[in-house]
Amino acid sequence: MEKSYRYRFYPTTEQERLLRRTIGCVRLVFNRALAARIEAWYERQEKVDYIQSSAMLTQWKKFEDLQFLNEVSCVPLQQGLRHLQTAFTNFFAGRAKYPNFKKKRSGGSAEFTKSAFRWKDGQVYLAKCSEPLAIKWSRQLPFSVEPNTITVKLDPSGRWFVSLRIDDPRDETMHPLDSAVGLDVGISSLVTLSTGEKIANPKAFDKHYQKLRKAQKALIRKQKGSRNRDKARLKVARIQAKISDGRKDHTHKLTTRLVRENQTIAVEDLAVKNMVKNHKVARAISDAAWSELVKQLEYKAKWYGRTLVKIDRWFPSSKRCGNCGHIVEKLPLNVREWDCPNCGVHHDRDINASRNILAVGHTVAVCGANIRPDGHKSKGQLQKTRKGRKQKPKS
């Protein structure tokens, strides 16, 4: 299985100078190739592919004002063109937006294939570098495994990271378990389990909000292009990196625990991109990182031999009584507990939803049944319209 191991490293002055130059050249080639594609299409209605972009790069290296492109390894430049081709492929397939120009303040990255680095005695030697990278080995690579691709990244806060892509031959499938769990994601409680346990939302953004707000206001006051503005931008980037690191750390620990303790995990397939369009809850939803949580559950379940079941987002998990199956007409978000009007059972909104998700997850996992059969119109159930919007419950 293909995996990627990410480490932080601390380059020497000479290495940092070369890597910054390499990343700058990659950004320049990417932006020039993108501009050439845009110009060719809008002026001549011509399409430019990777082969033509590569030929352009060969010509650019002959220009007098672009001779510095010959001072860095050619592999990251070619990889940048391949990434641009992939970006256009994803755009035309409807999987991504139109490619954007790369910006210097966003950091950058450079990808090295096997021809542009050496792996010797557990150390990484990049092209045109005489010394190995001083990597902080927070965890070891699998025994007798060598990386096939290395990506060096400079983040906006000024930190250097290296990502080693490997083919992991190990079988990490865990022993099967009898336990299964349903997850209902939320804002006050990040995850509510069908067992009744509620895991609090760390709210990483709120912890640093005041400090970030103060730093951003100081950044706005600085004159554009000045050294003080660069210092202020770096301060903002470091606070944002701290927020992101705390959020990712909590998500990784939570997903690893859930995968280790349960054989089957059922979650809702939420359209987070549509939900964040509501400005009232956009910041809270983004801080909760629901998409990242489901993404980690998905690939970790694949690694360790677990089953992840995604429930249709239109299934009324919160409005359906887990005891008798009755679906209430309305259940506003401020109602956290409710009594079923049919059987009188008292429900906690989140726990009831997680148990309904688990029940439906068992059905889907065992027989692949549709949770909303065609022609079934239960009273008060939310139906999906052709435009993908929620329709009011039918009376």
C-alpha positions in Angstrom: 0.0 0.0 0.0 1.3 3.4 -0.9 1.9 5.7 2.1 3.5 9.0 2.8 5.6 9.8 5.9 6.0 13.5 6.8 8.8 14.8 8.9 10.1 18.2 9.9 13.7 19.0 9.0 16.2 21.8 9.6 18.3 22.7 6.5 21.7 24.3 6.7 22.2 27.8 5.3 23.4 26.5 2.0 20.6 24.0 1.7 18.0 26.5 2.6 19.3 28.9 -0.1 19.2 26.2 -2.7 15.8 24.9 -1.7 14.3 28.4 -1.7 15.7 28.9 -5.2 14.3 25.6 -6.3 10.9 26.3 -5.0 10.9 29.7 -6.6 11.9 28.2 -9.9 9.1 25.7 -9.6 6.6 28.4 -8.9 7.9 30.5 -11.8 7.7 27.6 -14.3 4.2 26.6 -13.0 2.9 30.2 -13.4 4.4 30.7 -16.8 3.0 27.4 -18.1 -0.4 28.3 -16.7 -0.3 31.8 -18.3 0.7 30.2 -21.6 -2.2 27.8 -21.5 -4.7 30.6 -20.7 -3.3 32.8 -23.5 -3.4 30.0 -26.0 -7.0 29.2 -25.3 -8.5 32.7 -25.1 -6.5 34.1 -28.0 -6.2 31.1 -30.4 -8.6 28.5 -29.0 -5.7 26.1 -28.7 -5.1 23.5 -26.0 -1.6 23.1 -24.5 -0.7 19.8 -23.0 2.2 18.6 -20.9 4.5 17.8 -23.8 4.1 21.3 -25.3 4.7 22.8 -21.8 7.9 20.8 -21.4 9.1 22.0 -24.8 8.4 25.6 -23.6 10.5 25.0 -20.5 13.4 23.9 -22.7 13.2 27.2 -24.6 12.8 29.2 -21.4 16.1 27.9 -20.1 17.8 29.4 -23.1 16.6 32.9 -22.4 19.2 35.2 -20.9 17.0 36.5 -18.1 16.0 32.9 -17.1 19.5 31.3 -16.9 18.9 30.7 -13.2 16.6 27.8 -14.1 19.7 25.8 -15.0 21.1 26.2 -11.5 18.5 24.0 -9.9 17.5 20.4 -10.5 15.4 19.9 -13.6 13.2 17.2 -11.9 11.1 19.5 -9.7 10.5 21.8 -12.7 9.2 18.9 -14.7 7.1 17.6 -11.8 5.6 21.1 -11.5 4.4 20.8 -15.1 3.0 17.4 -14.4 1.1 18.8 -11.4 -0.3 21.5 -13.7 -1.5 18.9 -16.1 -3.1 16.9 -13.3 -4.9 20.1 -12.1 -6.4 20.7 -15.5 -7.4 17.0 -15.8 -9.2 17.3 -12.5 -10.8 20.6 -13.6 -12.2 19.1 -16.8 -13.4 16.1 -14.9 -15.4 18.3 -12.5 -13.3 17.2 -9.4 -11.6 20.6 -8.8 -11.7 24.3 -9.6 -9.7 26.0 -12.3 -6.0 26.1 -11.4 -4.7 29.3 -9.8 -1.3 31.0 -9.9 1.0 30.1 -7.1 2.0 32.9 -4.6 5.3 33.3 -2.9 3.7 34.1 0.5 2.1 30.7 0.5 5.4 28.9 0.8 5.7 26.2 -1.8 7.0 22.8 -2.5 9.3 20.8 -4.8 9.0 17.2 -5.7 12.0 15.0 -6.3 11.8 11.6 -8.0 14.4 8.8 -7.6 16.7 10.4 -10.2 17.0 13.5 -8.1 17.9 12.2 -4.7 19.9 9.5 -3.0 18.8 7.3 0.0 22.0 6.2 1.8 22.2 4.7 5.3 18.8 6.1 6.2 19.7 9.6 5.1 18.3 11.8 2.3 20.7 13.5 -0.2 18.9 15.8 -2.6 20.3 16.8 -6.0 23.0 19.4 -5.8 23.2 19.0 -2.0 26.4 17.5 -0.6 25.0 17.1 2.9 22.0 15.0 4.0 18.9 16.7 5.3 18.8 17.0 9.1 15.4 15.3 9.5 13.8 14.9 12.9 12.8 11.2 12.7 9.6 11.3 14.8 8.9 7.7 13.6 10.9 5.2 11.6 10.1 4.0 8.1 9.3 0.3 7.7 12.3 -2.0 7.7 14.2 -2.3 4.3 11.9 0.2 2.6 13.2 3.1 0.5 11.2 6.1 -0.6 10.4 6.5 -4.3 9.4 10.2 -4.2 10.4 13.0 -1.9 8.5 16.3 -1.6 10.1 19.2 0.2 7.6 21.8 1.5 8.0 25.3 3.0 4.9 26.3 4.8 3.8 30.0 5.2 5.1 30.0 8.8 8.7 29.3 7.6 8.9 25.7 8.7 10.4 23.0 6.4 8.9 19.6 6.0 9.8 16.6 3.9 7.3 13.9 2.8 8.7 10.5 1.9 6.3 8.4 -0.3 6.8 4.6 0.0 5.2 1.3 -1.0 4.5 -0.3 2.4 4.6 -4.1 2.0 3.3 -4.7 5.6 -0.1 -6.2 6.3 -1.4 -4.1 9.2 -4.9 -5.7 9.3 -6.1 -5.8 12.9 -7.9 -8.7 14.6 -11.6 -8.6 13.8 -13.9 -7.3 16.5 -17.6 -7.7 17.2 -18.1 -4.0 18.1 -19.7 -1.4 15.8 -20.3 2.3 16.4 -22.4 5.1 14.8 -21.0 8.6 14.7 -23.0 11.8 14.7 -20.8 14.9 14.2 -21.6 18.2 15.7 -20.3 21.5 16.9 -20.7 21.6 20.7 -19.8 17.9 20.8 -17.4 17.0 18.0 -18.6 13.4 17.9 -21.4 11.6 19.6 -21.1 7.8 19.7 -24.0 5.4 19.7 -22.7 4.1 23.0 -23.8 7.4 24.5 -20.3 8.9 24.8 -19.9 12.5 23.7 -16.4 13.7 22.7 -16.0 17.5 23.2 -15.0 19.8 20.4 -11.5 21.2 21.2 -12.4 24.4 19.2 -8.8 25.1 18.3 -9.6 28.3 16.5 -11.5 29.8 19.5 -8.5 29.2 21.7 -6.3 31.4 19.6 -8.9 33.8 18.2 -8.0 36.9 20.2 -4.3 36.5 19.5 -4.9 35.9 15.8 -7.2 38.9 15.6 -4.7 41.1 17.2 -1.9 39.9 14.8 -4.1 40.3 11.7 -5.0 43.9 12.7 -1.3 44.6 13.1 -0.6 43.1 9.7 -3.2 45.4 8.0 -1.5 48.5 9.4 1.9 47.7 7.9 2.9 49.2 4.6 2.8 46.8 1.7 6.2 45.7 0.5 7.9 46.6 3.8 10.1 44.4 6.0 7.8 45.0 8.9 4.8 43.6 6.9 6.8 40.4 6.2 7.4 40.1 9.9 3.8 40.6 10.8 2.7 38.2 8.1 5.0 35.5 9.5 3.5 36.1 13.0 0.0 35.5 11.7 1.1 32.4 9.8 2.7 30.9 12.9 -0.6 31.4 14.9 -2.5 29.8 12.1 -0.1 26.9 12.0 -0.5 26.3 15.7 -4.3 26.2 15.2 -4.0 23.7 12.3 -1.5 21.5 14.2 -3.8 21.3 17.3 -6.8 20.4 15.2 -5.0 17.7 13.2 -3.5 16.2 16.3 -6.8 15.8 18.0 -8.5 14.4 14.9 -5.7 11.9 14.4 -5.9 10.6 17.9 -9.7 10.4 17.8 -9.8 8.5 14.5 -7.1 6.1 15.5 -9.0 5.3 18.7 -12.2 4.7 16.8 -10.6 2.4 14.2 -8.8 0.4 16.9 -11.9 -0.1 19.0 -14.6 -0.9 16.4 -14.9 -3.2 13.4 -17.6 -1.2 11.7 -18.0 2.6 11.8 -21.1 4.3 10.4 -21.1 8.0 9.6 -23.2 10.5 7.6 -22.1 11.5 4.2 -22.4 15.3 4.8 -22.0 18.0 2.1 -19.7 20.2 4.2 -18.9 22.5 1.2 -22.6 23.4 1.0 -23.0 23.7 4.8 -20.2 26.3 5.1 -22.1 28.6 2.8 -24.2 29.5 5.8 -22.1 32.4 7.3 -23.7 31.9 10.7 -22.1 28.5 11.3 -19.4 28.5 8.6 -16.5 29.2 11.1 -17.7 26.6 13.6 -18.1 23.9 11.0 -14.7 24.7 9.4 -13.0 24.6 12.9 -14.6 21.2 13.6 -13.0 19.7 10.4 -15.7 17.1 9.7 -14.4 16.4 6.2 -10.9 15.7 7.6 -12.3 13.4 10.2 -14.2 11.3 7.7 -11.2 11.3 5.3 -8.9 9.9 8.1 -11.5 7.3 9.1 -11.7 6.2 5.4 -8.0 5.6 4.8 -7.3 4.2 8.3 -10.2 1.7 7.9 -8.6 0.6 4.7 -5.2 0.3 6.3 -6.3 -1.8 9.3 -9.1 -3.9 7.8 -12.1 -2.1 9.2 -15.4 -1.2 7.5 -16.5 2.4 7.1 -20.2 2.8 6.1 -21.4 6.2 4.8 -25.1 7.0 5.3 -27.1 9.1 2.9 -27.1 12.7 4.0 -30.9 12.9 3.5 -31.6 10.2 6.1 -33.5 11.9 9.0 -31.3 10.5 11.7 -32.1 13.3 14.3 -35.9 13.5 13.6 -36.5 9.7 13.6 -37.5 8.1 16.9 -35.0 5.3 17.6 -37.7 3.3 19.4 -40.8 3.3 17.2 -39.5 4.9 13.9 -41.8 7.9 14.0 -40.4 11.0 12.2 -41.3 14.4 13.6 -42.1 17.2 11.3 -39.8 19.9 12.7 -36.8 19.7 14.9 -34.9 23.0 15.1 -31.2 23.0 16.0 -31.8 24.6 19.4 -33.9 21.6 20.5 -31.3 19.2 22.0 -33.8 16.9 23.7 -37.3 15.9 22.7 -40.1 13.4 23.5 -41.5 11.2 20.8 -45.2 12.2 20.2 -46.0 8.6 19.2 -44.4 6.4 21.9 -43.4 9.0 24.5 -39.7 8.0 24.7 -37.4 10.8 25.7 -34.4 11.3 23.3 -31.1 13.2 23.4 -30.9 14.6 19.9 -27.3 13.6 19.2 -27.4 10.1 20.9 -30.6 9.3 19.1 -29.1 10.3 15.8 -25.9 8.3 16.3 -27.9 5.2 17.2 -30.1 5.6 14.1 -27.0 6.0 12.0 -25.6 2.7 13.4 -28.8 0.9 12.8 -28.9 2.0 9.1 -25.2 1.3 8.8 -25.7 -2.3 9.8 -28.4 -2.6 7.1 -26.2 -1.1 4.4 -23.2 -3.1 5.4 -25.0 -6.5 5.6 -27.3 -6.4 2.6 -26.5 -3.1 0.8 -30.1 -2.0 1.2 -31.2 1.5 0.2 -32.0 3.5 3.4 -34.7 5.4 1.4 -36.4 2.9 -0.9 -37.9 4.1 -4.1 -41.6 5.0 -3.7 -41.4 5.0 0.1 -43.0 8.3 1.4 -43.0 8.2 5.2 -45.0 11.0 6.8 -42.8 13.9 7.7 -39.7 12.5 6.1 -37.4 14.8 4.2 -37.3 14.1 0.5 -34.6 15.1 -1.9 -35.7 17.3 -4.8 -34.1 17.3 -8.2 -32.1 20.4 -7.4 -30.6 18.7 -4.4 -32.4 20.9 -1.9 -34.3 19.8 1.2 -38.1 19.9 0.7 -40.5 20.7 3.5 -42.0 17.7 5.3 -45.2 16.6 3.7 -48.3 16.7 6.0 
